[in-house]
Amino acid sequence: MLAQEDSGPTDNRFPVAVADTSAFRDVSVSVRCKPVGGRVDRACGIVWRYIDENNYYLARANALEDNVCWYYVQNGRRTEVKRAK
């Protein structure tokens, strides 16, 4: 279980937890999310193809916006690929 307890007001912070192990192949991953607070954001997601903090893919669910978005982050710049309600 992971929990973000920092209630800082910034809206440009995206905490990421990384499994620091060998490469994975042919896996199935699932996440259960319980947004418990937050005025700026209430979100969780899954990161894959993680190279470093500036290069990875991300699927993110946001309870405040009632959506799920797929992004890629390249050289620290996040780009939305797809959004669904």
C-alpha positions in Angstrom: 0.0 0.0 0.0 1.2 3.5 -0.8 -0.3 6.8 0.4 0.6 10.4 -0.4 0.1 12.4 2.8 1.7 15.7 1.8 -1.1 18.2 1.4 1.0 20.9 -0.3 -0.9 23.2 -2.6 1.2 22.7 -5.8 -0.6 21.4 -8.9 2.6 20.5 -10.8 3.9 17.6 -8.7 3.4 14.0 -9.8 4.7 11.6 -7.2 5.9 8.2 -8.6 6.9 5.0 -6.8 9.3 2.8 -8.8 10.0 -0.9 -8.3 13.8 -1.0 -8.4 14.2 -4.5 -9.7 15.0 -6.4 -12.9 13.0 -5.8 -16.1 9.5 -7.4 -16.1 8.1 -9.3 -19.1 4.6 -10.5 -19.9 3.0 -9.2 -16.7 -0.5 -8.2 -15.7 -0.8 -5.1 -13.4 -3.8 -3.7 -11.5 -4.3 -0.8 -9.1 -7.0 -0.1 -6.6 -7.3 3.6 -5.8 -9.0 5.3 -2.9 -8.9 9.1 -3.1 -9.4 10.4 0.5 -8.7 14.1 0.1 -7.2 16.9 -1.9 -8.5 20.2 -3.4 -6.1 20.4 -6.3 -6.0 16.7 -7.3 -7.3 13.2 -6.2 -5.6 10.8 -8.5 -3.7 7.6 -8.9 -2.3 5.5 -11.7 0.2 3.1 -13.2 3.6 4.0 -14.8 5.3 1.7 -17.3 8.3 1.8 -19.6 10.0 3.9 -16.9 13.4 5.0 -17.9 13.9 7.9 -15.4 11.8 10.6 -13.7 11.6 12.5 -17.1 10.8 9.6 -19.4 7.9 7.1 -19.0 4.2 6.3 -19.8 1.4 6.9 -17.4 -2.3 5.9 -17.1 -3.9 8.2 -14.4 -7.4 8.2 -12.9 -8.6 11.5 -11.4 -11.6 11.5 -9.0 -12.1 15.3 -9.1 -12.2 15.4 -12.9 -14.0 12.0 -13.2 -11.7 10.8 -15.9 -8.8 8.5 -16.8 -6.0 9.8 -19.0 -3.1 8.2 -20.8 0.1 10.2 -21.1 3.7 9.9 -22.1 6.4 11.9 -20.5 9.4 12.7 -22.6 12.3 14.9 -21.4 10.1 16.0 -18.5 7.2 17.2 -20.7 3.9 15.4 -20.2 1.7 14.9 -23.3 -1.8 13.5 -23.2 -2.5 10.7 -25.6 -6.1 9.7 -24.7 -8.8 10.8 -22.2 -12.0 9.0 -21.2 -14.8 9.7 -18.7 
